[in-house]
Amino acid sequence: MLNPLSEIPGPIATDKTRKGNFFELHVIREAWRRGAEVFPNAGGTGAVDLILQHEGKTIECDVKSMRYQNKCWKSSGHAVPKGVHVIHVNPATEKIRWTKGKEPEGWESFWD
């Protein structure tokens, strides 16, 4: 007899998945506080974690938690498709920012 749990479709919750979900929810809450509409990726797959709409602009985003390495905070080096904007979250401070030098036009000060 097959293990019934092995036939359940969908992602398997791991510590990495839980950490990702935690920071995505943090970004969603902070975006709401700033007046944005947020459309999260409910499936948990793909290059886009959420879509943000604010002041007539819409952008696709990928949320990444930063890590402490060589005495400074760094973001993951995972590539994202063209047109997807990376949102970085510092897990120690919970500060949110765009990739430096790649801020979406019109959104530069959104996380300030």
VEXVEXVO-361887 format. One record per atom (N, C-alpha, C): z, y, x; residue in three letters. Coordinates in pm, whole numbers, padded with zeros to 5 digits, always signed. Atoms other than C-alpha are relative to their C-alpha. Layout:
// residues N
ZYXALA/...
This chain:
// residues 112
+00000-00118+00084MET/+00000+00000+00000MET/+00000+00124+00089MET/+00009-00125-00075LEU/-00091+00346+00128LEU/+00120+00088-00027LEU/-00107-00100+00016ASN/+00172+00610+00184ASN/-00052+00109-00094ASN/+00051-00098+00096PRO/+00131+00838-00122PRO/-00001+00142+00057PRO/-00003-00135-00056LEU/+00221+01146+00086LEU/-00123+00027+00087LEU/+00117-00019-00084SER/-00079+01086+00314SER/-00123+00037-00081SER/+00115-00030+00084GLU/-00312+01134+00018GLU/+00013+00133-00071GLU/-00016-00130+00064ILE/-00177+01471-00093ILE/-00080+00102+00080ILE/+00080-00097-00073PRO/-00434+01739-00004PRO/+00078+00126+00031PRO/-00061-00129-00031GLY/-00347+02072+00152GLY/+00069+00000+00133GLY/-00063-00012-00132PRO/-00174+02205+00462PRO/+00138-00063+00003PRO/-00133+00054-00020ILE/+00136+02042+00602ILE/+00086+00110+00057ILE/-00089-00107-00047ALA/+00426+02284+00645ALA/+00056-00036+00136ALA/-00056+00017-00133THR/+00524+02321+01009THR/+00076+00127+00034THR/-00069-00122-00042ASP/+00742+02568+01196ASP/-00099+00112+00023ASP/+00103-00101-00024LYS/+00424+02751+01303LYS/-00051+00056-00133LYS/+00045-00045+00131THR/+00303+02766+00942THR/+00105+00088-00065THR/-00109-00077+00060ARG/+00642+02890+00824ARG/+00012+00137+00065ARG/-00007-00126-00073LYS/+00649+03158+01095LYS/-00116+00091-00044LYS/+00116-00078+00045GLY/+00299+03271+00995GLY/+00020+00054-00139GLY/-00025-00043+00137ASN/+00395+03285+00629ASN/+00104+00112-00004ASN/-00105-00100-00003PHE/+00708+03485+00710PHE/-00057+00136+00038PHE/+00053-00128-00044PHE/+00517+03755+00899PHE/-00109+00053-00093PHE/+00098-00044+00099GLU/+00234+03765+00645GLU/+00072+00066-00118GLU/-00077-00060+00110LEU/+00491+03831+00371LEU/+00061+00133+00041LEU/-00054-00127-00051HIS/+00650+04102+00587HIS/-00109+00108-00004HIS/+00112-00095+00002VAL/+00309+04271+00627VAL/-00035+00038-00143VAL/+00031-00028+00140ILE/+00240+04241+00253ILE/+00101+00100-00058ILE/-00104-00090+00051ARG/+00573+04406+00166ARG/-00016+00140+00057ARG/+00015-00132-00062GLU/+00518+04689+00414GLU/-00127+00070-00046GLU/+00123-00061+00053ALA/+00162+04746+00292ALA/+00023+00053-00142ALA/-00034-00048+00136TRP/+00292+04771-00067TRP/+00080+00129+00007TRP/-00081-00121-00015ARG/+00549+05027+00047ARG/-00085+00122+00033ARG/+00088-00110-00039ARG/+00262+05235+00183ARG/-00108+00026-00105ARG/+00090-00026+00112GLY/+00074+05219-00149GLY/-00128-00082-00003GLY/+00121+00081-00004ALA/-00186+04954-00065ALA/+00005-00112-00104ALA/+00014+00123+00077GLU/-00312+04678-00289GLU/-00022-00110+00103GLU/+00008+00110-00097VAL/-00282+04341-00113VAL/-00047-00126-00072VAL/+00052+00124+00053PHE/-00479+04025-00180PHE/+00014-00107+00107PHE/-00022+00102-00104PRO/-00335+03735+00023PRO/-00091-00121-00018PRO/+00074+00125-00001ASN/-00524+03419+00116ASN/+00095-00109-00046ASN/-00092+00099+00056ALA/-00353+03167-00108ALA/-00022-00139+00057ALA/+00029+00132-00052GLY/-00520+02869+00059GLY/+00052-00025+00140GLY/-00053+00015-00135GLY/-00387+02935+00407GLY/-00101-00046+00103GLY/+00101+00037-00097THR/-00718+02853+00576THR/-00099+00115+00016THR/+00100-00103-00021GLY/-00993+03068+00719GLY/+00049+00110+00093GLY/-00030-00105-00098ALA/-01004+03376+00942ALA/+00071+00120-00061ALA/-00060-00116+00066VAL/-00866+03618+00683VAL/+00131-00040-00065VAL/-00130+00026+00062ASP/-00496+03619+00594ASP/+00018+00082-00127ASP/-00014-00086+00118LEU/-00519+03909+00350LEU/-00105+00110+00001LEU/+00090-00114+00018ILE/-00737+04189+00216ILE/+00086+00117-00045ILE/-00073-00121+00036LEU/-00597+04541+00199LEU/-00096+00101-00062LEU/+00072-00112+00060GLN/-00719+04821-00030GLN/+00094+00118-00005GLN/-00081-00121-00001HIS/-00595+05177+00011HIS/-00093+00121+00003HIS/+00076-00124+00006GLU/-00739+05515-00082GLU/-00151-00024+00002GLU/+00142+00027+00014GLY/-01077+05366-00173GLY/-00063-00082+00112GLY/+00051+00079-00111LYS/-01111+05159+00145LYS/+00053-00143-00010LYS/-00037+00141+00002THR/-01104+04779+00169THR/-00028-00061+00137THR/+00019+00068-00129ILE/-01053+04575+00487ILE/+00057-00142-00006ILE/-00049+00137-00017GLU/-01007+04210+00579GLU/+00089-00003+00124GLU/-00098-00001-00109CYS/-00709+04134+00803CYS/+00048-00141+00035CYS/-00063+00121-00050ASP/-00561+03856+01013ASP/+00134+00041+00062ASP/-00135-00035-00048VAL/-00184+03868+01083VAL/+00037-00091+00117VAL/-00042+00075-00118LYS/-00059+03765+01428LYS/+00140+00043+00041LYS/-00130-00037-00055SER/+00298+03749+01556SER/-00014+00011+00151SER/+00005-00022-00145MET/+00351+03876+01908MET/+00098-00095+00069MET/-00091+00085-00077ARG/+00523+03680+02185ARG/+00041+00075+00126ARG/-00052-00065-00121TYR/+00734+03789+02481TYR/-00044-00080+00121TYR/+00054+00070-00116GLN/+00560+03704+02806GLN/-00011+00099+00116GLN/+00005-00086-00120ASN/+00589+03849+03158ASN/+00065+00136-00024ASN/-00082-00119+00023LYS/+00852+04102+03049LYS/-00062+00103-00095LYS/+00053-00092+00101CYS/+00645+04253+02767CYS/-00049-00081-00120CYS/+00047+00063+00123TRP/+00533+04178+02413TRP/-00152-00002+00000TRP/+00145+00016+00004LYS/+00178+04044+02381LYS/-00039-00070-00129LYS/+00055+00066+00117SER/-00038+03934+02094SER/-00077-00124+00042SER/+00077+00121-00030SER/-00211+03601+02071SER/-00143+00038+00032SER/+00137-00028-00040GLY/-00554+03586+02222GLY/-00104-00062-00090GLY/+00095+00065+00090HIS/-00711+03415+01924HIS/-00107+00099-00046HIS/+00111-00084+00042ALA/-01053+03555+01844ALA/-00008+00000-00153ALA/+00023-00011+00143VAL/-01129+03677+01495VAL/-00145+00043-00021VAL/+00139-00038+00025PRO/-01471+03723+01335PRO/-00017+00153-00005PRO/+00033-00142+00005LYS/-01641+04062+01354LYS/+00031+00053-00140LYS/-00034-00063+00128GLY/-01514+04293+01081GLY/+00138-00035-00051GLY/-00137+00036+00038VAL/-01172+04126+01054VAL/+00095+00075+00095VAL/-00092-00081-00079HIS/-00890+04355+01170HIS/+00132-00074+00019HIS/-00123+00072-00032VAL/-00586+04210+01346VAL/+00120+00091-00020VAL/-00129-00067+00019ILE/-00238+04315+01236ILE/+00101-00076+00084ILE/-00098+00062-00090HIS/+00026+04247+01503HIS/+00141+00031-00048HIS/-00140-00018+00038VAL/+00393+04195+01418VAL/+00088-00042+00118VAL/-00097+00031-00105ASN/+00666+04213+01683ASN/+00117-00071-00067ASN/-00107+00072+00068PRO/+00917+03942+01581PRO/+00140+00052+00030PRO/-00132-00053-00034ALA/+01207+04118+01756ALA/+00032+00127-00079ALA/-00022-00129+00067THR/+01161+04458+01590THR/-00058+00005-00141THR/+00076+00005+00125GLU/+00939+04362+01292GLU/-00095+00119-00016GLU/+00096-00110+00001LYS/+00722+04661+01386LYS/-00141-00057-00014LYS/+00137+00042+00029ILE/+00363+04633+01265ILE/-00097+00101+00062ILE/+00102-00090-00055ARG/+00054+04772+01436ARG/-00136-00070+00000ARG/+00136+00052-00018TRP/-00322+04731+01468TRP/-00020-00035+00146TRP/+00039+00020-00139THR/-00490+04609+01785THR/-00031+00137+00060THR/+00022-00130-00063LYS/-00482+04907+02021LYS/-00146+00017+00037LYS/+00140-00030-00025GLY/-00823+05069+02042GLY/-00096-00060-00101GLY/+00085+00062+00102LYS/-00953+04866+01746LYS/+00055+00026-00141LYS/-00054-00036+00130GLU/-00778+05043+01457GLU/-00115+00020-00099GLU/+00106-00022+00097PRO/-00986+05035+01139PRO/-00014+00150-00031PRO/+00025-00141+00027GLU/-01148+05371+01068GLU/+00066+00041-00131GLU/-00070-00050+00117GLY/-00934+05569+00826GLY/+00137-00063-00022GLY/-00127+00071+00013TRP/-00638+05333+00871TRP/+00090+00019+00124TRP/-00066-00011-00130GLU/-00523+05449+01217GLU/+00152+00018-00010GLU/-00144-00030+00009SER/-00181+05579+01107SER/+00067-00074-00117SER/-00054+00069+00117PHE/-00124+05338+00817PHE/+00138-00061+00026PHE/-00127+00067-00029TRP/+00163+05151+00990TRP/+00105+00092+00059TRP/-00097-00093-00057ASP/+00331+05465+01132ASP/+00112+00034-00097ASP/
